[in-house]
Amino acid sequence: MGRITLDKVSKAFGDVEVIPPLDLTIEDGEFVVFVGPSGCGKSTLLRLIAGLEDVSGGEIRINGQDATQTPPAKRGLAMVFQSYALYPHMSVRKNIAFPMRMAGMPKDEQDRRIEAAAKALNLTDYLDRRPGQLSGGQRQRVAIGRAIVREPDAFLFDEPLSNLDAALRVGMRLEISELHKRLTTTMVYVTHDQVEAMTMADKIVVLQAGRIEQVGSPMELYRSPRNVFVAGFIGSPKMNLLTGPEADKHSATTIGIRPEHIAISSDAGAWKGTVGVSEHLGSDTFFHVTVEGFHDPLTVRASGEVALYYGDTIYLTPDLTHLHRFDAQGLRIA
Amino acid sequence: MARSVSTNRKLVTTFFAWVVGLAIFFPILWTILTSFKTEAQAIADPPIFFNFHWTLENYVTVQERSNYFRHFWNSVVLSGGSTLLGLIIAIPAAWSMAFVPSRRTKDILMWMLSTKMLPPVGVLVPMYLIFRNLGLLDTQIGLVIVLTLINLPIIVWMLYTYFKEIPGEILEAARMDGATLRSEILYVLTPMAIPGIASTVLLNIILAWNEAFWTLNLTAAKAAPLTAFIASYSSPEGLFYAKLSAASTMAIAPILIMGWFSQKQLVRGLTFGAVK
């Protein structure tokens, strides 16, 4: 069981309110990702749930029990830190055993769980090494192992992949997703990387300046972002946001169109533009196209085979069924 | 960044380094040499350097007249005891200052250090009276307490600096892993800070071993450490340089040997945090 409820939870450091009162429910077994730009309060929110920071107001309930004043050790949650936070003076085995040792678990049960975790995480050969002798990915797996053996009600991940290189990050992303499928334990995951959020989450919580901008499944957020901020934040590359006469045509203050929802033609279309920088990813190519009368260049996605070069003149046509409209407050117009 | 240094310059620098080093070491060398001379040779003018009749007579006399080992044992108890007691108080104090600082932590640290700026003689009379009234004069326990209090600011400062270097996330991880405050300090913080604690212990033992003001003023015979042992050769029946030197050599030898073997730890401890 791992149902976490935040009821008007707020946090202030001195006079600075980093999280205004917010409500959020994390269901048992859900993979929830907190995502947002640096300083949006996502890590603080996770630390409030963990109990590493005291709330300034509101209530945190875990499985229906008020846990607001419960010390971190007693909340039944396990946490994986960005820096791994392994105990450098202990072997991998002792690192993984530490939470069980603190809980006073019998030695043979400890050994059984260590073996199981090591096997699941490919750490069996490294059990007697110190963290300093491991690579970044292995260290992160030890941190995860230390979290699993306790069989917590929920796992908390604080940007666990940011210290890994790009290739390793993709691998670990899959491993964590797999772990979630296997354990079906609640996971709360903090990241600034919207790709991680999109690929891993059952539910994404988009935060900005301590406020929840939108909660929903990755596809909900992608299809119908509630406001301009979410529209710009979710999706890679970013959604093109246009203001001015073009938006007026659709009776909106801002309109948004994703790079994948713009058709390219060499002879006719709604907008005439000049190709600027192109980014070739192999499977796809992203063109940055300057359109007359638009403030910013548009990003357009095409298949990897499209041959367009710097300076070429092209015509673009947005797919109106995928056009997002926002009002003066930046809110979505249905 | 490497800087090219000419051979000449290296020679000059090395020469001066040796001169300064020898100048600093000379008093100790002279004391040791004198301790092997007769009283007459010790005060000879011009002074004799190596060309004298080496004798162990002074050491025998000193040991016969005043029990060296009793003083030595007192020194061990006082420096060891005050260091241990200091650590027991300073580790939690430094923990709280390093990991849960309040708005006043810096001020408290400064204030603690400022107590070291007070001349001890300023509080000699009140301290003496307190000790007399509590029956602590000339007791090991009384001196252990005084030495602990004197060196506590330094222990707290040093440990604070070391603890600051330990990432807070590791302690938070311990907390998440179910460690109580006691287990967190005992199983995570302390083992990680062992190098720092070691150099703090070494420095503190040296400071306590050499402390002469309070040990001389608050002891008479029973609890008197080696400082009192040396001092006892400096007055009543006039100065006996050779014997005084023998006593001094015997007093500083243990700590000198310990310092020699733990040089690396000590240097690391004293320069810690200077370069990051």
Interface residues (C-beta under 8 A of the other chain):
Chain A: A50 L52 P71 P72 A73 K74 L77 A78 M79 F81 Q82 S83 A85 L86 Y87 P88 H89 F98 P99 M102 A103 R146 R150
Chain B: P167 E169 I170 E172 A173 A174 R175 M176 D177 G178 A179 T180 S183 Y187 V188 P191 M192 I194
